[in-house]
Amino acid sequence: MENAGMGGWMGTILWLVIMIGLFYFMLIRPQKKKEKETKAMLEAVKVGDSVTTIGGIVGKILKIKDDKVCIEIGDRTHKHPMTIKREAIATVVPCTKSPKKQKIEEIPEDIDDADDTETETNSEE
């Protein structure tokens, strides 16, 4: 009778180990793989690449500084620079030309200054 009680516990523990293994291989492992791919993608961005942000904004990278990226948004007649965090990039389409050959219009000297001017104009209103 004591052996039957031990067999019940062993079966329960075995099912618990199987369930934990399934969770690891079906949920945790794929998530870590996706995080690694995303990190590699964000580290590989370069000037000239076309990007889509997590908010759906599409633009071309003008300048990269640490964890901030200056992108150019708009059409051919109305182009506007916009500063975003590197983590806000959802997808990257690598540019086919080298950045030196592309004609990129005037780029703000310091990305941080562009952020400060926006807040100053908003506070004046």
PyMOL commands that set and color helices and strands:
alter all, ss='L'
color gray80, all
select helices_A, chain A and resi 2-43+86-88+111-124
alter helices_A, ss='H'
color red, helices_A
select strands_A, chain A and resi 50-53+58-65+68-74+79-85+89-93
alter strands_A, ss='S'
color yellow, strands_A
deselect
rebuild
show_as cartoon
